[in-house]
């Protein structure tokens, strides 16, 4: 996650960060969602969508556009990233939209589940901040860089540092890399893994830090302190595309696919950018592409655990 997994304010629910988790749930809304029909053709009934940032006003625009298309949407807000996928699997929801593909793949493998992405929303670059240096080139050899220590963000942070030529990862690195994969002899800096919520706090005492967007916003870090970030349009960013997710049997449901398309209505996209900022890059990858990427990530995770 924004969000921990995505972008701004996910932890006000979140991952915005997946990621990085309070454990409250809006029970009244969930109870209502549990009463809603689950699956197949849900036309005529409210579609329950689990989200992690339901207070953001862009969702109201989304609901209004969906209603104009004849689809009633009920948002179920979660403040614990561990809840939306089980709620979807247990048919308490019809869809969720809070996670990127890497998070979904990890969940599916760990829980022997088959949830699938059906529509892309956006990808949020992972930025490297520095209060001491104006560029990556200014970071001295042997300098310290703080990164989040949760598995999903940690691996991505290491790939960002490798792209910045600050570290070298054995074998080129993967979405499962850990600090033990750093080739220290070939790396310029020392990596310090800390709780994601502490990356911004530690920034004054290190040369640079990878700080998720939600924590950077909370710490009021200026965008001109970003000295590097990953390319949201590169292949390495594909695992971090956020998506609408459904149960496998519902992946071709026309109502659900229509909702994923409505997210890209120009008015909805404008509201998303207004609420979540301009750092995110809206994505419209096909469902087939998202599903192929997720399947490949799941296979990599299975092999790593074999």
Secondary structure, 3 states (H helix, E strand, C coil): CCCCCCCCCHHHCCCCCCCCCCCCECHHHHHHHHHCCCCCCCCCCCEEEEECCCCCCHHHHHHHHHHHCCCCEEEEEECCCCCHHHHHHCCCCCEEEEEEHHHHHHHHHHHCCCCEEEEEEEEECCEEECCCCCCHHHCCCCCEEEEECCHHHHHHHHHHHHHCCCCCEHHHCCCCCCHHHECHHHCCCEEEEECHHHHHHHHHHCCEEEECHHHHHHCCCCHHHEEEECCCCCHHHHHHEEEEEECHHHCCCHHHHHHHHHCCCHHHHHHHHHHHCCCEEECCCCHHHHHHHHHHHHHHHHHHHC
